[in-house]
Amino acid sequence: MSNGNLRDCLDAKHGKEPISWATRVHVALGAARGLEYLHEAAAPRILHRDIKSTNILLDENYKPKITDLGMAKYLMSDDHPSCSSSPARMLGTFGYFAPEYAIVGKASLKSDVFSYGVVILELISGRQPIQKSAKGDESLVIWATARLNDSKLVVTELPDPLLKGNFPEEEMQIMAHLARECLQWDPDSRPTMTEIVQILTTIAPEKYQRRNFHENFHMVSFQFIVVYACVSLLFL
């Protein structure tokens, strides 16, 4: 993909200009649509288990595609919406783990929603999920929590300095609210990806408004087809 991954773009690597607020909203909506397809329209439904900014690739128009389904879990029945693994064998990336997955190894569609919430925080703040500093490693979720609960701090301390204040405050508040909802401790309190898409379409430019599931399929990497064909028998 010509613009690499989302994390590189947020870090303004390779001499690129920082991505604008409108582009960040566009990426958030596109990634949400792709994940919505996996959760709601794919047959069988798919639990990604490794949603993160480096797994969101951007084309020349910054249209996102979700990649790396090597850790995916196929949900064979609505009666079994989650899966478990030993904490010693947890799959995924530190900094994106939902609490229930980090503590007891239980993953569900709502675990993907939590990870997506971390990506939203990255889009808002520009910070790494685990920020390294002289004081040691700092979790983005922990750093952001107090700021997400204060509407003034949402527009003064939370935004990426590279934005230089160039964002509509109302949209920043909506994105912060969305991140806060995705990061709820209780999985049942988190929104579905369909609800997330509905919220984001209220602030997305008109040309990025709601599409159908068939179009959303193209926001998931072709790697999905390869993975499904080659390793689906591994996921029981």
Secondary structure as UniProt FT lines:
FT   TURN            2..3
FT   HELIX           6..10
FT   TURN            11..12
FT   TURN            14..15
FT   HELIX           21..36
FT   HELIX           37..41
FT   STRAND          45..47
FT   HELIX           53..55
FT   STRAND          56..58
FT   TURN            60..61
FT   STRAND          64..66
FT   TURN            70..71
FT   STRAND          73..75
FT   TURN            78..79
FT   STRAND          82..84
FT   HELIX           87..89
FT   TURN            94..95
FT   HELIX           99..104
FT   STRAND          106..108
FT   HELIX           109..125
FT   STRAND          130..133
FT   TURN            134..135
FT   STRAND          136..139
FT   HELIX           140..148
FT   HELIX           151..156
FT   HELIX           161..163
FT   TURN            164..165
FT   HELIX           169..182
FT   HELIX           187..189
FT   HELIX           193..200
FT   TURN            201..203
FT   HELIX           206..208
FT   HELIX           213..216
FT   HELIX           217..219
FT   HELIX           223..231
FT   HELIX           232..234
//
